[in-house]
Structures are given as C-alpha cells and as structure tokens.
Amino acid sequence: MNVRLRVSMSIAALLITSFAVAPPARAAAPGDVVTAQPTTVYLLPGKLLEVPVNAWHLLYRSTSATGSSNTVSGTLLVPKAGYLLGKRPIIGYAVGTHGLGDQCAPSASMGRGQEAELALVSLFLLKGFAVVVTDYEGLGTPGTHTYMAGISQGHAVLDSIRAATRVSGAGLATGGPVAIMGYSQGGASAAWAAQLQPSYAAELKVKGVAAGGVPADLRAVAAYLDGDENFGLAAAAGVGFDAAYPELDLEADLNDRGRALLADAADDCVGELSKLAGLRFSDLSPIDLMNQPKWLARLAENRLGAVAPRSPIFLYHASGDEIIPRAVGATLRSEYCRAGANVRWLSLPAPSHVTGAIEGGPLAIEWLTLRILGLPASGNC
C-alpha cells in the first residue's frame, strides 16, 4: 500500500472516530437552569437576613399543567457557612397566595424586603439548609399566573429543587436529602409535589412534605367562597385555571361586568383582590360556570387525594379557617390514609387562616428537620 493511500485512510478513520464520539446535543430538560443571577434578599426594607446567604434569582425549565415545556422563575438561598452533616439538604418552599401580577412574585418581594414568609424560610437557613422558592408559572415571567392549577404548581416546586443542584457555585449536590413545605396555595403546591414526585422526579430523595391549610378540593372551596368577603381568591383561581387550560375560554362565558372586573384584577396582588369581596360567580357570568363540564373536568383533575404520596406527609389546618374549610383538609387526610400514605395530621386551635400559618409553620419545620436527620415518621391515621 502506498504512503498516500495509507495517509488518506488514516484521515478518514480519524474523521469517522471524531464523529462517533461527539456527544449528541441534549434537549432542555425540566430543572435545567436558564439563568442564575446573584441577587440580594432582604428580611425587611434595608435589612439583610440574620443568617448570611448567597442568593440567586433563577430562571429554570419546568412543565405546564398540560405537559408543555415552560420557564419559571424563583430564588435560591444557600447559607454561606459550611454544612458538616453530609450533603446540604434542600428545602423546596412553596409560598401562599401572592396575587396575579409579576410585581407580586416572591422573588420581587424578597428584593424589596416585603416577603413575610422569609420569617419561616429563615428558620431553615439557620439550620444550614438551602432553600429554593419558586415563583410558580407566570408569576415573575411572561404570561398570566396559572394560580391554583395544582399540577403546574407541583411541577414548579419539584423543578426548582432540581434547578438548585444545577446552579454553578451553589455547592448543592444531587442525591442529597430534600424536603418540601407550603401553606395555602403553597400547601396545595407541596401536596401536588408529593403526589407527582414518584413519577415526575423520582431521583429526588424526598424525606418529608409539610402542607398546611390545603385547598385540596377547589370546587368545594369555590362554593364556600361564593358571595364571601374572600371571593376574590376564588375569582383569581378562575383566572389562573383559564391561563392553564385555554379550552376553558373564561372570557367568552363572562358578562360585561365580569370581563371588566377580572381584567382589572389580572395584575393585582393579593391585598387588592378585596375589591371583589361579596360578589358571586353569578354576578360575573350568565351561566353556572363551576358546573360546566369543561370546568368540572379540570377541577377534578386538580383535586388532591387520589394518589398517596410515597414520602411521609404532615398535614395541618386551623380549626377556625375562614378561607379553606377545615373539612376540606380533613377529607384530604382521610383519603391519603385510606390510600396507605404515612400521614401526620394536626388540627390547630388557630382562629383564622393566617394564624394557622403562624402557629403551624414552626411545627412543620421541626417535623421536616427530624425527617431530614433520618428519624422515622409516625402517622396518626
């Protein structure tokens, strides 16, 4: 064989080998980080958190209620001090109702020193745990917030934890202990994350989930709030479901008053929703919205309780809850127990929804801490 032929064959073999070992481009996956920008978080205006942290504002990939890929924002907080007990635990923290406008997002309120739930988040940080707080779909990113669409919210929580492990410089390893906590909207999000995790994010080592004041049955809650001073929350959930499920086409079913009121509320924070106090769905629409087949189907799809979480779950509810009836939470407990879940249930003496968060939050944090440290959970079904 002449030299020229041998050289040609060697070059061809090199090219073939190069093409053979070139890794294929990977499609974006849930939990992939789009951007991670350092940020500053304030407990109060101008006052930093008591525990020094590194903080990042995140954009990460997640999955909508209908299965399409989306981008969600959030905030990652990691204590600057080292963690001496192995891999640093990650808490997926799901906030309660903030509103519909992007300015209401927890990532925005943290930057202004106006995020009330940082009082609970700080208790995790003081233990050396990292905390990632999702803004949920459409809150802090383009589009309408899919408020109370539980499947979307559960995905957003789970993918925020995945994203936390993929932030360069955060020092968070995959395979470490994970816990999830939330109250109200966050309680539904935490419970949805618990139900979805085995099939959607099986690689996460979820040691426990704490969910308080859970609006597990949105149809029951909507009926309870119809004509109530907190009706604005039910109306906002209608806006959120319409954003999550375009076939609902809410605007087409509203009267002129309903279209004007909900358009005005579409960028409101939670306190501003009080403008809708005392209204009924019948004031907004000439038809019985909640009993339309298209609404019944989506509400049923987002009703918690059909699947038992595999991780231990701590459910707590205020006895005097005026927004989410205690019976709704108690029914969820019963359904999880019948399905074989490891459930710890606590009925709090708190006289209102908000005081339920205040009374139950520290108890939930201690319960989760014991799970992270490896102590077994005992249920009370």
C-alpha positions as CSV (number, residue, x, y, z in Angstrom):
1,M,0.0,0.0,0.0
2,N,1.5,3.3,-1.0
3,V,2.1,6.2,1.5
4,R,-0.6,8.4,0.0
5,L,-3.3,5.7,0.4
6,R,-2.3,4.9,4.0
7,V,-2.5,8.7,4.9
8,S,-5.9,9.1,3.3
9,M,-7.3,6.0,5.1
10,S,-5.8,7.3,8.4
11,I,-7.5,10.7,8.0
12,A,-10.8,9.1,7.1
13,A,-10.6,6.9,10.2
14,L,-9.9,9.9,12.4
15,L,-12.9,11.8,11.0
16,I,-15.2,8.8,11.5
17,T,-13.9,8.3,15.1
18,S,-14.4,12.1,15.8
19,F,-18.0,12.0,14.6
20,A,-18.6,8.7,16.5
21,V,-17.6,10.1,19.9
22,A,-19.2,13.6,19.6
23,P,-21.9,13.7,22.2
24,P,-25.4,14.5,20.9
25,A,-26.9,17.8,21.8
26,R,-29.2,17.3,24.8
27,A,-32.7,18.8,24.7
28,A,-33.7,21.1,27.6
29,A,-35.0,19.1,30.5
30,P,-37.2,20.0,33.5
31,G,-35.0,21.6,36.1
32,D,-32.4,22.9,33.7
33,V,-31.1,26.4,34.6
34,V,-31.7,29.1,32.0
35,T,-30.1,31.8,34.0
36,A,-28.8,32.1,37.6
37,Q,-28.1,35.7,38.6
38,P,-26.7,36.7,42.0
39,T,-29.2,38.8,43.9
40,T,-29.7,40.3,47.4
41,V,-32.6,39.3,49.7
42,Y,-33.9,41.5,52.5
43,L,-35.9,40.4,55.5
44,L,-37.3,43.9,55.9
45,P,-36.6,47.0,53.8
46,G,-32.9,47.7,54.0
47,K,-32.3,44.8,56.5
48,L,-30.5,41.7,55.4
49,L,-31.4,38.2,56.6
50,E,-30.0,37.2,60.0
51,V,-28.0,34.3,58.5
52,P,-25.5,35.3,55.8
53,V,-26.5,33.6,52.5
54,N,-25.6,33.5,48.8
55,A,-28.7,34.1,46.8
56,W,-29.5,33.7,43.1
57,H,-32.5,34.7,41.0
58,L,-33.3,31.7,38.8
59,L,-35.0,31.1,35.5
60,Y,-35.4,27.3,35.1
61,R,-37.3,24.9,32.9
62,S,-40.4,23.2,34.1
63,T,-43.7,21.7,32.8
64,S,-47.1,23.2,32.4
65,A,-50.4,21.6,33.6
66,T,-50.9,20.3,30.1
67,G,-47.4,18.9,29.7
68,S,-45.7,21.6,27.7
69,S,-42.3,22.9,28.5
70,N,-42.2,26.3,30.2
71,T,-39.8,28.7,32.0
72,V,-40.4,29.5,35.7
73,S,-38.5,31.9,38.0
74,G,-37.5,31.6,41.6
75,T,-34.9,32.3,44.3
76,L,-32.2,30.1,45.7
77,L,-30.8,30.8,49.2
78,V,-27.7,28.9,50.4
79,P,-26.1,29.7,53.8
80,K,-22.5,30.9,53.5
81,A,-21.4,28.7,56.4
82,G,-20.4,25.1,55.5
83,Y,-22.7,22.2,56.3
84,L,-21.0,19.5,58.3
85,L,-23.5,16.6,58.3
86,G,-23.0,15.4,54.7
87,K,-24.8,16.8,51.7
88,R,-26.6,20.0,52.4
89,P,-30.3,19.5,52.5
90,I,-32.5,21.4,50.0
91,I,-36.0,22.7,51.0
92,G,-38.4,23.3,48.2
93,Y,-40.5,26.1,49.7
94,A,-43.9,26.9,48.2
95,V,-45.4,30.3,49.1
96,G,-49.0,31.1,49.8
97,T,-51.1,33.4,47.6
98,H,-49.3,36.5,46.5
99,G,-51.5,37.6,43.6
100,L,-51.6,37.6,39.9
101,G,-49.2,40.4,38.8
102,D,-45.5,39.9,38.3
103,Q,-44.7,42.5,40.9
104,C,-46.3,40.2,43.5
105,A,-43.8,37.3,42.9
106,P,-41.8,36.3,46.0
107,S,-38.6,36.9,44.1
108,A,-39.7,40.5,43.7
109,S,-40.9,41.0,47.3
110,M,-37.7,39.5,48.7
111,G,-35.7,42.1,46.8
112,R,-37.9,44.8,48.4
113,G,-37.8,43.4,52.0
114,Q,-41.5,42.7,51.9
115,E,-41.7,38.9,51.8
116,A,-43.5,37.9,55.0
117,E,-42.7,34.2,54.5
118,L,-39.0,34.8,54.9
119,A,-39.6,34.6,58.6
120,L,-40.3,30.8,58.2
121,V,-37.7,30.4,55.4
122,S,-35.0,31.8,57.8
123,L,-35.7,29.0,60.3
124,F,-34.5,26.6,57.7
125,L,-31.5,28.7,56.8
126,L,-30.5,28.9,60.4
127,K,-30.2,25.1,60.4
128,G,-27.8,25.3,57.5
129,F,-30.3,24.1,54.9
130,A,-30.6,25.6,51.4
131,V,-34.0,26.9,50.4
132,V,-35.3,27.4,46.9
133,V,-38.6,29.3,46.5
134,T,-40.5,29.1,43.2
135,D,-42.5,32.0,41.8
136,Y,-44.8,29.5,40.0
137,E,-45.7,29.6,36.3
138,G,-46.5,33.0,35.0
139,L,-45.7,34.9,38.2
140,G,-42.5,36.8,37.6
141,T,-42.3,35.6,34.0
142,P,-44.3,36.5,30.8
143,G,-47.9,35.3,30.7
144,T,-50.7,35.0,33.2
145,H,-50.0,33.2,36.5
146,T,-51.7,29.8,36.5
147,Y,-52.9,30.4,40.0
148,M,-54.2,27.2,41.8
149,A,-53.5,24.9,38.8
150,G,-52.1,22.3,41.2
151,I,-50.3,20.2,38.6
152,S,-48.3,23.1,37.2
153,Q,-47.5,24.3,40.8
154,G,-46.3,20.8,41.8
155,H,-44.0,20.7,38.7
156,A,-42.6,24.1,39.5
157,V,-41.7,23.1,43.1
158,L,-40.0,19.9,42.0
159,D,-38.1,21.5,39.2
160,S,-36.9,24.3,41.5
161,I,-35.2,21.7,43.6
162,R,-33.7,20.1,40.5
163,A,-32.5,23.6,39.4
164,A,-30.9,24.3,42.7
165,T,-28.5,21.4,42.2
166,R,-27.5,22.7,38.8
167,V,-26.6,26.3,39.9
168,S,-22.8,26.8,39.4
169,G,-21.2,27.8,42.6
170,A,-24.1,26.9,44.9
171,G,-22.4,23.7,46.1
172,L,-25.5,21.7,46.2
173,A,-25.1,18.0,45.3
174,T,-27.6,15.8,43.6
175,G,-28.8,12.9,45.7
176,G,-28.9,14.9,49.0
177,P,-31.9,15.0,51.3
178,V,-34.9,17.0,50.2
179,A,-38.0,18.3,52.0
180,I,-41.0,20.3,50.7
181,M,-43.1,22.8,52.6
182,G,-46.0,25.1,51.8
183,Y,-49.2,26.7,53.2
184,S,-52.5,27.6,51.5
185,Q,-51.6,27.9,47.8
186,G,-48.2,26.6,48.9
187,G,-49.9,23.8,50.8
188,A,-51.6,22.6,47.6
189,S,-48.3,23.0,45.7
190,A,-46.4,21.0,48.3
191,A,-49.1,18.2,48.3
192,W,-49.1,18.1,44.5
193,A,-45.3,17.9,44.5
194,A,-45.6,14.9,46.9
195,Q,-48.1,13.2,44.6
196,L,-46.2,13.9,41.4
197,Q,-42.7,13.2,42.6
198,P,-42.6,9.4,42.2
199,S,-43.5,9.6,38.5
200,Y,-42.1,13.1,37.6
201,A,-39.0,13.5,39.7
202,A,-38.2,10.0,41.1
203,E,-34.5,10.9,41.5
204,L,-35.2,13.4,44.3
205,K,-34.7,11.9,47.8
206,V,-37.8,13.5,49.4
207,K,-37.6,12.8,53.1
208,G,-40.9,14.6,54.0
209,V,-43.5,17.0,52.9
210,A,-45.4,19.5,55.1
211,A,-48.6,21.0,53.7
212,G,-50.9,23.4,55.7
213,G,-54.2,24.9,55.0
214,V,-54.5,22.9,51.9
215,P,-57.3,23.8,49.4
216,A,-57.4,20.2,48.2
217,D,-60.9,20.4,46.6
218,L,-61.1,23.6,44.6
219,R,-64.7,23.1,43.7
220,A,-65.7,22.9,47.4
221,V,-63.6,25.9,48.2
222,A,-65.1,27.9,45.4
223,A,-68.6,27.1,46.6
224,Y,-67.6,28.1,50.1
225,L,-66.2,31.5,49.0
226,D,-69.1,32.3,46.6
227,G,-70.6,35.6,48.0
228,D,-67.9,35.7,50.8
229,E,-65.6,38.5,51.6
230,N,-62.8,36.4,50.2
231,F,-64.5,35.8,46.9
232,G,-61.5,37.5,45.1
233,L,-59.4,34.4,45.8
234,A,-62.0,32.2,44.0
235,A,-62.2,34.6,41.1
236,A,-58.4,34.7,40.9
237,A,-58.4,30.9,40.7
238,G,-60.7,31.1,37.8
239,V,-58.2,33.4,36.0
240,G,-55.4,31.0,36.9
241,F,-57.2,28.0,35.5
242,D,-58.2,29.8,32.4
243,A,-54.5,30.6,31.8
244,A,-53.5,26.9,32.5
245,Y,-56.3,25.4,30.3
246,P,-57.1,27.6,27.2
247,E,-60.1,25.5,26.3
248,L,-62.0,26.9,29.3
249,D,-62.2,30.3,27.5
250,L,-63.4,32.1,30.6
251,E,-63.8,35.5,28.9
252,A,-66.4,34.1,26.5
253,D,-68.6,33.0,29.4
254,L,-68.5,36.2,31.3
255,N,-70.8,39.1,31.2
256,D,-69.5,42.7,30.6
257,R,-69.2,43.3,34.3
258,G,-67.3,40.0,34.8
259,R,-64.9,40.8,31.9
260,A,-64.2,44.2,33.3
261,L,-63.6,43.1,36.9
262,L,-61.4,40.1,36.1
263,A,-59.3,42.2,33.5
264,D,-58.8,44.7,36.3
265,A,-57.7,42.0,38.8
266,A,-55.3,40.3,36.4
267,D,-52.3,42.2,37.7
268,D,-53.4,42.6,41.3
269,C,-51.5,41.4,44.4
270,V,-53.5,39.5,47.0
271,G,-54.5,42.5,49.1
272,E,-56.1,44.2,46.1
273,L,-58.4,41.3,45.4
274,S,-60.6,42.5,48.3
275,K,-62.3,44.8,45.7
276,L,-64.2,41.6,44.7
277,A,-65.5,41.0,48.2
278,G,-69.1,39.8,48.5
279,L,-69.5,39.0,44.8
280,R,-70.8,35.7,43.4
281,F,-70.0,33.9,40.2
282,S,-73.5,34.6,39.1
283,D,-72.6,38.4,39.2
284,L,-69.8,37.7,36.7
285,S,-71.5,35.2,34.3
286,P,-74.9,34.4,33.0
287,I,-74.2,30.7,33.2
288,D,-73.3,28.3,36.1
289,L,-69.6,28.3,35.5
290,M,-68.5,25.8,38.1
291,N,-70.9,23.2,36.8
292,Q,-69.9,23.4,33.2
293,P,-68.5,20.0,32.0
294,K,-65.2,21.7,30.9
295,W,-64.7,23.2,34.4
296,L,-65.8,20.1,36.2
297,A,-63.2,18.1,34.3
298,R,-60.3,20.4,35.1
299,L,-61.3,20.9,38.7
300,A,-61.5,17.1,39.2
301,E,-58.1,16.7,37.5
302,N,-56.6,19.1,40.1
303,R,-58.3,17.6,43.1
304,L,-55.8,16.3,45.6
305,G,-56.2,12.9,47.3
306,A,-56.4,10.4,44.5
307,V,-52.7,9.3,44.8
308,A,-50.9,8.6,48.1
309,P,-47.6,10.3,48.5
310,R,-44.7,7.9,49.0
311,S,-42.9,10.3,51.4
312,P,-44.2,11.0,54.9
313,I,-46.6,14.0,54.9
314,F,-47.5,16.4,57.7
315,L,-50.9,18.0,57.2
316,Y,-52.0,20.8,59.4
317,H,-55.1,23.0,59.4
318,A,-56.6,25.8,61.5
319,S,-59.8,24.9,63.2
320,G,-61.2,28.4,62.6
321,D,-60.0,28.7,59.0
322,E,-62.4,31.1,57.3
323,I,-61.0,30.6,53.7
324,I,-60.2,26.9,53.4
325,P,-62.8,25.0,55.5
326,R,-61.1,22.6,57.9
327,A,-63.4,19.9,56.5
328,V,-61.5,20.1,53.2
329,G,-58.2,19.5,54.9
330,A,-59.7,16.7,57.0
331,T,-61.1,15.0,53.9
332,L,-57.6,15.0,52.3
333,R,-56.2,13.4,55.4
334,S,-58.8,10.7,55.3
335,E,-58.2,10.0,51.6
336,Y,-54.5,9.8,52.0
337,C,-54.9,7.5,55.0
338,R,-57.2,5.2,53.0
339,A,-54.7,5.1,50.2
340,G,-51.9,4.0,52.6
341,A,-49.9,7.2,53.0
342,N,-47.8,7.9,56.1
343,V,-49.8,10.9,57.4
344,R,-49.3,13.1,60.4
345,W,-52.4,15.3,60.9
346,L,-52.7,18.3,63.3
347,S,-55.8,20.3,63.8
348,L,-54.6,23.7,65.2
349,P,-56.6,25.8,67.6
350,A,-55.8,28.8,65.4
351,P,-58.9,31.0,64.8
352,S,-58.1,32.0,61.2
353,H,-56.3,31.0,58.0
354,V,-53.4,33.4,58.6
355,T,-52.9,32.4,62.2
356,G,-52.9,28.8,61.1
357,A,-49.7,29.6,59.1
358,I,-48.1,31.3,62.1
359,E,-49.0,28.5,64.6
360,G,-48.3,25.6,62.3
361,G,-45.2,26.8,60.4
362,P,-42.6,26.3,63.1
363,L,-44.1,22.9,64.0
364,A,-43.9,21.8,60.3
365,I,-40.3,22.9,60.1
366,E,-39.3,20.9,63.2
367,W,-41.1,17.9,61.8
368,L,-39.3,18.2,58.5
369,T,-36.0,18.6,60.2
370,L,-36.4,15.3,62.0
371,R,-37.2,13.6,58.7
372,I,-34.1,15.1,57.1
373,L,-32.0,13.9,60.1
374,G,-33.2,10.4,59.5
375,L,-35.7,9.9,62.3
376,P,-38.7,7.8,61.2
377,A,-42.1,9.4,60.9
378,S,-45.1,8.1,62.8
379,G,-48.6,8.7,61.4
380,N,-51.9,9.1,63.2
381,C,-54.4,7.9,60.6
